Amino acid sequence: MPNSSTPVILLGGPSGSGKSYLASKYGNPHLPLDEYYRQISEDGNPVAFPRTAYGEIDWDHSGTWNKEAALRAIDELLETGSTMVPNYSIATSSYNGHREIRSDKGPIVAEGIFLYELLEPLRNKGINVQAYYVDEPALVTGIRRFVRDVAQRRKPVLFLLKRGYALFRVHGADRNKYRERQFILKSKPELKKLLAQLSSS
């Protein structure tokens, strides 16, 4: 069984909200759960990935993410102190090897865009978990996301523009989804203060 005394912090929210920055700065360790996207080779094998209205794979749908593998990674960190995480390439939608992530004294800070899927199963296991949504304005998040994705050449610019507009439109619904799943909404500055306190305790 997992070590239920080690705190697990879930940071959910849209792409570009600052989850990775917060987790990498304050996590011990930082567990990037977006690395558990499914590879494009799995599309149609055995089930086709969800599609957007414009016919592209909808990478913002949780059907393109491996929830079970993400849960196993958390369990392994709690049970053994380490786990192997894929190196996921957004540009190619595939894995490029794996890397080890080790946990020393916690807290484990896990972040990703689908973490609303994880809170209930983690609590059902008796894990000491806290869940937060990085609550940043839709426009700020959208601009930050677009600049980052273009700089990193994650996808073609036309795809990024379409995706950015779609995410801007559903920002409020996404926020409500997290609140309904019992995530606590906090701004990035509030979370900086909270995580700094947790990491120093």
Backbone hydrogen bonds, N-H to C=O, Kabsch-Sander energy under -0.5 kcal/mol:
donor,donor_aa,acceptor,acceptor_aa,energy
4,S,2,P,-1.1
6,T,3,N,-1.1
8,V,128,N,-2.7
9,I,108,I,-3.4
10,L,8,V,-0.5
10,L,130,Q,-3.1
11,L,9,I,-0.5
11,L,110,A,-2.9
12,G,10,L,-0.6
12,G,132,Y,-3.1
17,S,14,P,-1.7
22,L,18,G,-2.0
23,A,19,K,-2.7
24,S,20,S,-2.6
25,K,21,Y,-1.8
26,Y,22,L,-2.2
27,G,23,A,-2.3
28,N,29,P,-0.9
28,N,107,P,-3.0
31,L,29,P,-0.6
31,L,109,V,-2.7
33,L,31,L,-1.1
33,L,111,E,-2.2
34,D,111,E,-0.6
35,E,32,P,-1.3
36,Y,33,L,-1.5
37,Y,34,D,-1.4
38,R,64,T,-3.1
40,I,93,S,-3.2
42,E,39,Q,-2.4
43,D,40,I,-1.5
44,G,47,V,-2.0
45,N,42,E,-2.6
45,N,47,V,-0.7
52,T,56,E,-2.9
55,G,52,T,-1.6
58,D,50,P,-2.7
59,W,57,I,-1.3
61,H,58,D,-1.6
64,T,61,H,-2.2
65,W,62,S,-1.6
66,N,36,Y,-2.7
67,K,65,W,-1.2
70,A,66,N,-1.8
71,L,67,K,-2.3
72,R,68,E,-2.1
73,A,69,A,-1.9
74,I,70,A,-1.7
75,D,71,L,-2.4
76,E,72,R,-2.8
77,L,73,A,-2.1
78,L,74,I,-2.2
79,E,75,D,-2.6
80,T,76,E,-3.1
81,G,76,E,-0.9
81,G,77,L,-1.0
82,S,76,E,-0.8
83,T,101,I,-1.9
85,V,83,T,-0.5
85,V,99,R,-3.2
87,N,97,G,-2.6
88,Y,86,P,-0.9
89,S,94,S,-3.1
90,I,88,Y,-0.7
93,S,89,S,-1.6
94,S,89,S,-1.2
96,N,87,N,-2.7
96,N,97,G,-0.5
99,R,85,V,-2.4
101,I,83,T,-3.0
103,S,81,G,-3.1
106,G,28,N,-1.0
108,I,7,P,-2.3
109,V,29,P,-2.6
109,V,107,P,-0.6
110,A,9,I,-2.8
110,A,108,I,-0.7
111,E,31,L,-2.0
112,G,11,L,-1.6
115,L,112,G,-0.6
117,E,114,F,-2.1
118,L,115,L,-1.9
119,L,115,L,-0.9
122,L,118,L,-2.2
123,R,119,L,-2.4
124,N,120,E,-2.3
125,K,121,P,-0.8
125,K,122,L,-0.6
126,G,123,R,-1.6
127,I,122,L,-1.9
128,N,4,S,-0.8
129,V,127,I,-1.4
130,Q,8,V,-2.4
132,Y,10,L,-2.9
133,Y,184,I,-2.6
134,V,12,G,-2.7
135,D,133,Y,-1.0
135,D,186,K,-3.2
136,E,134,V,-1.2
141,T,137,P,-2.6
142,G,138,A,-2.5
143,I,139,L,-2.5
144,R,140,V,-2.4
145,R,141,T,-2.5
146,F,142,G,-2.4
147,V,143,I,-2.5
148,R,144,R,-2.1
149,D,145,R,-2.8
150,V,146,F,-2.4
151,A,147,V,-2.3
152,Q,148,R,-2.2
153,R,150,V,-1.0
154,R,149,D,-2.3
160,L,156,P,-2.2
161,L,157,V,-2.5
162,K,158,L,-2.2
163,R,159,F,-2.9
164,G,160,L,-2.8
165,Y,161,L,-2.2
166,A,162,K,-2.2
167,L,163,R,-2.8
168,F,164,G,-2.2
169,R,165,Y,-2.0
170,V,166,A,-1.4
171,H,168,F,-0.8
174,D,170,V,-2.7
175,R,171,H,-2.2
176,N,172,G,-2.2
177,K,173,A,-2.0
178,Y,174,D,-1.9
179,R,175,R,-2.0
180,E,176,N,-2.6
181,R,177,K,-1.4
182,Q,179,R,-1.5
183,F,178,Y,-2.4
184,I,131,A,-2.3
185,L,183,F,-0.5
186,K,133,Y,-2.4
191,L,187,S,-2.3
192,K,188,K,-2.3
193,K,189,P,-1.8
194,L,190,E,-2.2
195,L,191,L,-3.1
196,A,192,K,-2.0
197,Q,193,K,-1.7
198,L,194,L,-2.1
199,S,195,L,-2.6
200,S,196,A,-1.1
201,S,197,Q,-0.7
201,S,198,L,-0.6
